[in-house]
Amino acid sequence: MEFLKDIRLKIGMAKLKNKLSVSKRKVTYSNIEGVRSIGIVWDASSTNDFAVLSRFHQKMYERKIDVKILGYYNGKSLPDQYTAIRYLTCFKDNDLNFFYIPSSPETISFLKTSYNVLIDINFKKIFPLQYITSLSVAGFKVGLLEDSSIDTPFDLMMELKKPVKIDEYLNHIVDYLEMINSKTKK
């Protein structure tokens, strides 16, 4: 059975590579003051991380930045803390097609939304989340530096000591986004 899963996953990866070869995305980012929306792609299997994400959401809300979190939860039913939250949407295995590609209306909507910044919190490199990060039309994508960074979807990569703590990771991202200022002087 594991053999069949591997074949399905390889076909899913090939489909992603094919879509990436024809997709065009313009990288746009000037400074943190111009950011009005942040999309977060998150491995929701660790429920302890949710408190950190809630604090981050609140901090960005105070800066008038809208944050939407799309999480992948590989269990059968969502934990209670993930339900009825306006800024969080989770998808599960039954929201994936045969090749592990997300196919729910929520994931498709997330893919098509032009977030100013997309933050990838997929440290285990789970394919459905990689698919969403790679094909998102977000203006600026941030993620962890990978061993094979040649085909990375990220515009800014962070290198942090492992194991990576989400709160430190998010703080570093905000620090770097505040440092970047590509406004041209008139």
Backbone as JSON, one array per atom type, in Angstrom:
{
  "sequence": "MEFLKDIRLKIGMAKLKNKLSVSKRKVTYSNIEGVRSIGIVWDASSTNDFAVLSRFHQKMYERKIDVKILGYYNGKSLPDQYTAIRYLTCFKDNDLNFFYIPSSPETISFLKTSYNVLIDINFKKIFPLQYITSLSVAGFKVGLLEDSSIDTPFDLMMELKKPVKIDEYLNHIVDYLEMINSKTKK",
  "N": [[0.82, -1.19, 0.0], [1.98, 1.21, 0.7], [3.62, 1.63, -1.48], [1.79, 2.31, -3.5], [0.89, 4.75, -2.48], [3.26, 6.25, -2.72], [3.54, 6.36, -5.51], [1.21, 7.77, -6.22], [1.78, 10.2, -4.93], [4.1, 10.99, -6.33], [3.01, 11.43, -8.85], [1.32, 13.53, -8.21], [3.26, 15.47, -7.53], [4.46, 15.77, -10.03], [2.32, 16.86, -11.44], [2.13, 19.31, -10.09], [4.63, 20.45, -10.78], [4.25, 20.7, -13.52], [2.13, 22.58, -13.59], [3.46, 24.74, -12.42], [5.3, 25.35, -14.39], [3.86, 26.7, -16.32], [2.69, 28.79, -15.0], [2.58, 32.23, -14.06], [3.92, 34.67, -11.97], [4.1, 37.76, -10.43], [6.53, 39.19, -8.47], [6.01, 41.22, -5.74], [6.75, 43.66, -3.45], [7.2, 46.27, -1.21], [7.42, 47.66, 1.32], [6.78, 47.2, 4.86], [4.71, 48.89, 5.6], [3.04, 48.91, 3.42], [1.76, 46.51, 3.46], [-1.24, 44.85, 3.58], [-2.48, 42.47, 3.76], [-1.94, 39.16, 4.9], [-1.23, 35.86, 4.19], [-1.18, 32.67, 5.64], [0.27, 29.54, 5.45], [-0.07, 26.53, 7.0], [1.04, 23.78, 8.96], [-1.15, 22.11, 10.66], [-1.02, 20.08, 12.51], [0.19, 20.2, 14.98], [-1.26, 21.18, 17.72], [-0.49, 22.89, 19.74], [0.83, 25.02, 18.59], [-1.1, 26.74, 17.76], [-1.82, 28.74, 19.59], [0.32, 30.51, 19.42], [0.02, 31.39, 16.78], [-2.44, 32.67, 17.02], [-1.75, 34.82, 18.7], [0.0, 36.14, 16.96], [-1.78, 36.79, 14.91], [-3.37, 38.66, 16.33], [-1.48, 40.64, 16.87], [-0.9, 41.52, 14.27], [-3.41, 42.39, 13.52], [-3.67, 44.64, 15.12], [-1.96, 46.26, 13.75], [-3.44, 46.79, 11.58], [-3.47, 44.81, 9.61], [-4.73, 42.26, 7.71], [-5.04, 38.87, 8.45], [-5.06, 35.62, 7.22], [-5.32, 32.21, 7.83], [-4.45, 29.11, 6.58], [-4.73, 25.86, 7.28], [-3.45, 22.52, 7.37], [-4.76, 19.59, 8.5], [-4.16, 16.38, 9.51], [-5.81, 14.57, 10.77], [-8.92, 12.82, 11.55], [-11.12, 14.34, 12.51], [-11.46, 17.81, 13.2], [-9.74, 19.5, 15.88], [-11.47, 21.05, 18.62], [-10.62, 23.67, 19.12], [-9.96, 24.66, 16.63], [-12.23, 25.24, 15.26], [-14.9, 27.38, 14.14], [-13.54, 29.83, 13.89], [-12.88, 32.86, 12.52], [-10.6, 33.68, 11.01], [-9.24, 31.37, 10.41], [-8.93, 28.5, 8.45], [-9.21, 25.09, 7.98], [-8.12, 22.18, 6.26], [-8.6, 18.71, 5.5], [-7.62, 15.23, 4.98], [-9.74, 14.22, 3.44], [-10.28, 16.34, 1.82], [-8.53, 16.31, -0.21], [-7.49, 15.37, -3.51], [-7.08, 12.32, -5.45], [-4.37, 12.38, -5.96], [-3.22, 13.71, -3.85], [-3.64, 16.43, -3.98], [-4.87, 19.53, -2.93], [-8.34, 20.19, -3.01], [-10.59, 21.47, -2.11], [-13.15, 24.04, -1.94], [-12.33, 26.14, -0.24], [-9.5, 25.94, -0.19], [-8.9, 26.39, -2.86], [-9.84, 28.99, -3.16], [-8.08, 30.29, -1.39], [-5.69, 29.91, -2.77], [-6.08, 31.59, -4.97], [-6.21, 34.1, -3.92], [-4.77, 37.27, -3.67], [-2.58, 37.75, -1.59], [-0.57, 40.12, 0.17], [1.7, 39.21, 1.47], [2.88, 35.91, 1.85], [3.23, 33.48, 4.25], [5.0, 30.63, 4.93], [4.51, 27.93, 6.97], [5.41, 25.22, 7.12], [7.13, 23.08, 8.11], [7.68, 20.37, 7.94], [7.5, 19.76, 5.33], [5.08, 18.96, 3.96], [3.26, 17.67, 1.33], [0.59, 18.63, 0.29], [0.5, 21.22, 1.42], [2.84, 22.32, 0.38], [2.1, 22.41, -2.27], [0.06, 24.37, -2.24], [1.51, 26.64, -1.33], [3.38, 26.89, -3.41], [1.81, 27.42, -5.71], [0.35, 29.65, -5.03], [-0.82, 32.99, -5.59], [0.29, 35.04, -4.22], [1.98, 38.12, -3.47], [4.53, 38.17, -2.27], [6.56, 35.73, -0.99], [7.45, 33.91, 1.9], [9.63, 31.71, 3.56], [11.23, 28.83, 5.14], [14.75, 28.3, 4.74], [15.77, 25.84, 2.53], [17.34, 22.63, 2.0], [17.59, 21.96, -0.7], [17.36, 24.5, -2.4], [16.97, 25.3, -4.98], [14.64, 25.07, -6.62], [12.82, 26.59, -5.18], [9.8, 28.11, -3.93], [9.99, 30.48, -2.63], [10.51, 33.98, -1.95], [11.87, 35.22, 0.02], [14.0, 33.71, 2.24], [14.39, 32.15, 5.36], [16.91, 31.24, 7.64], [17.1, 29.26, 10.31], [17.95, 28.02, 13.58], [17.5, 24.59, 14.28], [15.42, 22.66, 16.47], [12.87, 24.53, 14.87], [11.17, 27.21, 16.29], [7.93, 28.4, 16.2], [7.1, 30.95, 17.11], [9.52, 32.43, 17.26], [10.29, 32.27, 14.59], [8.19, 33.67, 13.25], [8.57, 36.2, 14.44], [11.14, 36.83, 13.45], [10.54, 36.97, 10.72], [8.81, 39.21, 10.61], [10.6, 41.16, 11.54], [12.5, 41.17, 9.41], [10.84, 41.88, 7.27], [10.22, 44.44, 8.05], [12.71, 45.63, 7.75], [13.16, 45.63, 5.01], [12.96, 47.92, 2.46], [11.95, 49.06, -0.34], [11.17, 51.34, -1.62], [11.26, 53.78, -4.12], [13.07, 56.78, -4.31], [11.82, 60.0, -5.03]],
  "CA": [[0.0, 0.0, 0.0], [2.9, 2.36, 0.73], [4.09, 1.78, -2.85], [0.75, 3.04, -4.21], [0.94, 6.13, -1.98], [4.42, 6.9, -3.32], [3.24, 6.63, -6.93], [0.23, 8.86, -6.24], [2.49, 11.42, -4.54], [4.98, 11.39, -7.45], [2.16, 11.99, -9.9], [0.91, 14.84, -7.7], [4.4, 16.37, -7.69], [4.61, 16.04, -11.47], [1.25, 17.8, -11.8], [2.55, 20.61, -9.55], [5.73, 20.95, -11.61], [3.66, 21.1, -14.79], [1.4, 23.84, -13.37], [4.44, 25.81, -12.16], [5.99, 25.7, -15.63], [3.03, 27.6, -17.11], [2.16, 29.89, -14.19], [3.4, 33.44, -13.97], [3.61, 35.43, -10.77], [4.96, 38.92, -10.3], [6.94, 39.43, -7.09], [5.8, 42.61, -5.36], [6.87, 44.02, -2.04], [7.95, 47.5, -1.05], [7.74, 47.78, 2.74], [5.75, 46.67, 5.76], [3.56, 49.79, 5.64], [2.18, 48.6, 2.3], [1.14, 45.2, 3.64], [-2.61, 44.88, 4.08], [-2.97, 41.1, 3.95], [-0.95, 38.09, 5.04], [-1.75, 34.5, 4.17], [-0.27, 31.73, 6.3], [0.07, 28.13, 5.16], [0.37, 25.99, 8.29], [0.86, 22.38, 9.33], [-1.99, 22.23, 11.86], [-0.98, 18.85, 13.31], [0.61, 20.54, 16.34], [-2.26, 22.12, 18.25], [0.16, 23.85, 20.64], [1.26, 26.18, 17.8], [-2.23, 27.61, 17.47], [-1.78, 29.9, 20.49], [1.31, 31.43, 18.84], [-0.6, 31.99, 15.61], [-3.48, 33.6, 17.49], [-1.07, 36.04, 19.14], [0.5, 36.8, 15.75], [-2.96, 37.39, 14.29], [-3.75, 39.83, 17.11], [-0.45, 41.67, 16.67], [-1.07, 42.07, 12.93], [-4.7, 43.09, 13.55], [-3.38, 45.95, 15.7], [-1.29, 47.02, 12.69], [-4.42, 46.87, 10.5], [-3.12, 43.83, 8.58], [-5.64, 41.12, 7.74], [-4.32, 37.6, 8.4], [-5.84, 34.41, 6.98], [-4.5, 31.02, 8.04], [-4.94, 27.88, 5.98], [-4.02, 24.77, 7.92], [-3.72, 21.13, 6.96], [-4.84, 18.71, 9.66], [-4.26, 15.03, 8.95], [-6.69, 13.72, 11.57], [-10.27, 12.59, 11.02], [-11.96, 15.49, 12.83], [-10.69, 18.95, 13.7], [-9.85, 19.83, 17.31], [-12.46, 22.1, 18.89], [-10.04, 25.02, 19.07], [-9.81, 25.09, 15.23], [-13.53, 25.47, 14.63], [-15.61, 28.66, 14.35], [-12.62, 30.96, 13.96], [-13.03, 33.57, 11.26], [-9.36, 33.82, 10.25], [-8.61, 30.06, 10.24], [-9.61, 27.44, 7.7], [-8.41, 23.86, 7.94], [-8.58, 21.11, 5.38], [-8.17, 17.39, 5.94], [-7.34, 14.28, 3.91], [-10.87, 14.05, 2.53], [-10.31, 17.51, 0.96], [-7.47, 16.11, -1.19], [-7.87, 14.44, -4.55], [-6.36, 11.04, -5.46], [-2.93, 12.65, -6.03], [-2.91, 14.53, -2.68], [-3.75, 17.84, -4.34], [-6.03, 20.13, -2.27], [-9.39, 20.47, -3.99], [-11.78, 22.08, -1.48], [-13.38, 25.44, -2.34], [-11.55, 27.04, 0.61], [-8.1, 25.94, -0.62], [-8.83, 27.03, -4.18], [-10.0, 30.42, -2.9], [-6.82, 30.75, -0.79], [-4.7, 29.94, -3.86], [-6.36, 32.69, -5.9], [-6.2, 35.39, -3.22], [-3.49, 37.98, -3.82], [-2.05, 38.27, -0.33], [0.68, 40.87, 0.02], [2.78, 38.32, 1.95], [2.49, 34.54, 2.2], [4.2, 32.88, 5.18], [4.92, 29.17, 4.91], [4.87, 27.26, 8.23], [5.3, 23.82, 6.73], [8.5, 22.64, 8.36], [7.81, 18.96, 7.6], [7.38, 19.68, 3.87], [3.9, 18.19, 3.61], [2.98, 18.0, -0.07], [-0.56, 19.51, 0.02], [0.86, 22.59, 1.78], [3.82, 22.77, -0.62], [1.31, 22.69, -3.47], [-0.6, 25.66, -2.05], [2.53, 27.69, -1.3], [4.0, 27.03, -4.73], [0.89, 27.97, -6.71], [-0.3, 30.86, -4.55], [-0.52, 34.2, -6.36], [0.74, 36.06, -3.27], [3.02, 39.0, -3.99], [5.84, 37.94, -1.66], [6.47, 34.47, -0.24], [8.51, 33.74, 2.89], [9.7, 30.35, 4.12], [12.53, 28.37, 5.65], [15.79, 27.9, 3.79], [15.76, 24.4, 2.35], [18.58, 22.05, 1.5], [17.57, 22.1, -2.16], [16.66, 25.77, -2.6], [16.99, 25.67, -6.39], [13.27, 25.22, -7.1], [12.01, 27.08, -4.06], [8.8, 29.11, -4.28], [10.12, 31.62, -1.72], [11.22, 35.2, -2.32], [12.72, 35.47, 1.18], [14.17, 32.47, 3.0], [14.96, 32.31, 6.69], [17.68, 30.12, 8.14], [17.01, 29.28, 11.76], [18.42, 26.81, 14.26], [16.46, 23.57, 14.47], [14.07, 22.75, 15.93], [12.38, 25.9, 14.69], [10.01, 27.61, 17.1], [7.09, 29.24, 15.35], [7.09, 32.35, 17.56], [10.78, 33.04, 16.81], [10.22, 32.32, 13.13], [7.31, 34.78, 12.89], [9.23, 37.44, 14.85], [12.21, 37.1, 12.48], [9.92, 37.38, 9.46], [8.35, 40.59, 10.76], [11.81, 41.99, 11.6], [13.06, 41.32, 8.06], [9.9, 42.64, 6.45], [10.37, 45.85, 8.44], [13.99, 46.12, 7.23], [13.1, 45.8, 3.56], [12.3, 49.16, 2.04], [12.33, 49.22, -1.73], [10.55, 52.53, -2.21], [12.19, 54.61, -4.87], [12.98, 58.19, -3.95], [11.44, 60.85, -6.17]],
  "C": [[0.86, 1.26, 0.0], [3.42, 2.67, -0.68], [3.09, 2.6, -3.67], [0.72, 4.51, -3.77], [2.09, 6.9, -2.62], [4.17, 7.26, -4.78], [2.26, 7.78, -7.04], [0.89, 10.2, -5.92], [3.4, 11.91, -5.67], [4.18, 11.99, -8.59], [1.67, 13.37, -9.48], [2.03, 15.86, -7.84], [4.63, 16.73, -9.15], [3.55, 17.02, -11.94], [1.58, 19.21, -11.3], [3.63, 21.23, -10.43], [5.21, 21.44, -12.96], [2.92, 22.43, -14.65], [2.37, 25.0, -13.14], [5.12, 26.27, -13.45], [5.18, 26.68, -16.48], [2.49, 28.78, -16.3], [3.14, 31.05, -14.15], [2.94, 34.21, -12.74], [4.6, 36.58, -10.7], [5.26, 39.14, -8.82], [6.77, 40.92, -6.8], [5.92, 42.75, -3.85], [7.67, 45.31, -1.97], [8.38, 47.71, 0.39], [6.56, 47.32, 3.57], [4.52, 47.58, 5.83], [2.58, 49.51, 4.51], [1.45, 47.27, 2.43], [-0.23, 45.36, 4.26], [-3.15, 43.48, 4.34], [-1.8, 40.11, 4.0], [-1.71, 36.76, 5.02], [-0.73, 33.59, 4.82], [-0.7, 30.31, 5.93], [0.72, 27.38, 6.31], [0.08, 24.51, 8.42], [0.15, 22.38, 10.68], [-1.95, 20.99, 12.75], [-0.53, 19.11, 14.74], [-0.33, 21.61, 16.9], [-1.65, 23.16, 19.18], [0.57, 25.12, 19.9], [0.13, 27.17, 17.57], [-2.23, 28.86, 18.34], [-0.81, 30.95, 19.95], [0.7, 32.14, 17.63], [-1.71, 32.97, 15.99], [-2.88, 34.91, 17.97], [-0.54, 36.84, 17.95], [-0.66, 37.49, 15.03], [-3.35, 38.68, 15.01], [-2.76, 40.98, 16.89], [-0.6, 42.32, 15.29], [-2.39, 42.85, 12.83], [-4.51, 44.51, 14.11], [-2.67, 46.86, 14.71], [-2.18, 47.19, 11.47], [-4.03, 45.99, 9.3], [-4.03, 42.62, 8.77], [-4.83, 39.83, 7.57], [-5.32, 36.46, 8.21], [-4.9, 33.22, 7.08], [-5.2, 29.83, 7.4], [-4.1, 26.74, 6.54], [-4.41, 23.42, 7.35], [-3.66, 20.27, 8.22], [-5.08, 17.3, 9.16], [-5.08, 14.07, 9.8], [-8.07, 13.6, 10.92], [-11.2, 13.77, 11.3], [-11.1, 16.57, 13.48], [-10.83, 19.1, 15.21], [-10.81, 21.01, 17.49], [-11.89, 23.5, 18.74], [-9.86, 25.54, 17.64], [-11.14, 25.45, 14.57], [-14.08, 26.84, 15.01], [-14.67, 29.83, 14.58], [-12.57, 31.59, 12.58], [-11.76, 33.57, 10.41], [-8.64, 32.48, 10.01], [-9.51, 29.11, 9.46], [-8.67, 26.25, 7.69], [-9.0, 22.91, 6.92], [-7.94, 19.81, 5.84], [-7.94, 16.49, 4.73], [-8.5, 14.13, 2.93], [-11.08, 15.27, 1.63], [-9.22, 17.45, -0.11], [-7.98, 15.18, -2.28], [-6.97, 13.2, -4.49], [-4.84, 11.24, -5.42], [-2.46, 13.61, -4.93], [-2.91, 16.03, -2.97], [-5.01, 18.41, -3.66], [-7.09, 20.54, -3.29], [-10.64, 21.09, -3.37], [-11.94, 23.52, -1.97], [-12.55, 26.43, -1.53], [-10.08, 27.1, 0.16], [-7.95, 26.61, -1.98], [-8.97, 28.54, -4.04], [-8.7, 31.01, -2.33], [-5.75, 30.88, -1.87], [-4.85, 31.18, -4.74], [-6.32, 34.06, -5.24], [-4.81, 36.01, -3.29], [-3.06, 38.6, -2.49], [-0.79, 39.08, -0.62], [1.87, 40.0, 0.4], [2.16, 36.95, 2.24], [3.6, 33.97, 3.09], [3.95, 31.38, 5.21], [5.4, 28.61, 6.25], [4.62, 25.77, 8.01], [6.69, 23.19, 6.87], [8.74, 21.18, 8.0], [7.69, 18.71, 6.1], [6.26, 18.74, 3.43], [3.42, 18.64, 2.23], [1.76, 18.89, -0.3], [-0.27, 20.98, 0.37], [1.89, 23.17, 0.82], [3.1, 23.18, -1.91], [0.68, 24.08, -3.37], [0.41, 26.8, -2.06], [3.09, 27.95, -2.69], [3.09, 27.73, -5.73], [0.15, 29.22, -6.26], [0.12, 32.07, -5.39], [-0.07, 35.34, -5.45], [1.91, 36.86, -3.85], [4.41, 38.69, -3.49], [5.71, 36.72, -0.76], [7.7, 34.3, 0.65], [8.46, 32.32, 3.43], [11.08, 30.04, 4.63], [13.47, 28.03, 4.51], [15.81, 26.38, 3.75], [17.11, 23.93, 1.85], [18.67, 22.21, -0.02], [16.76, 23.34, -2.53], [16.59, 26.19, -4.07], [15.58, 25.94, -6.91], [12.33, 25.75, -6.02], [10.97, 28.1, -4.54], [8.99, 30.43, -3.52], [10.92, 32.77, -2.31], [12.17, 35.62, -1.21], [12.79, 34.17, 1.97], [14.9, 32.76, 4.3], [15.75, 31.05, 7.05], [17.72, 30.23, 9.66], [17.49, 27.95, 12.33], [17.25, 25.86, 14.5], [16.51, 23.02, 15.87], [13.58, 24.2, 15.92], [11.15, 26.12, 15.56], [9.22, 28.63, 16.31], [7.11, 30.7, 15.8], [8.36, 33.08, 17.13], [10.77, 33.26, 15.3], [9.37, 33.52, 12.68], [7.92, 36.13, 13.28], [10.35, 37.82, 13.88], [11.63, 37.58, 11.15], [9.48, 38.84, 9.54], [9.55, 41.54, 10.81], [12.39, 42.23, 10.21], [12.13, 42.09, 7.15], [9.97, 44.13, 6.78], [11.67, 46.44, 7.9], [13.95, 46.41, 5.73], [12.33, 47.08, 3.26], [12.75, 49.44, 0.6], [11.61, 50.38, -2.42], [11.61, 53.32, -2.96], [11.97, 56.07, -4.49], [12.7, 59.02, -5.18], [12.27, 62.1, -6.18]]
}
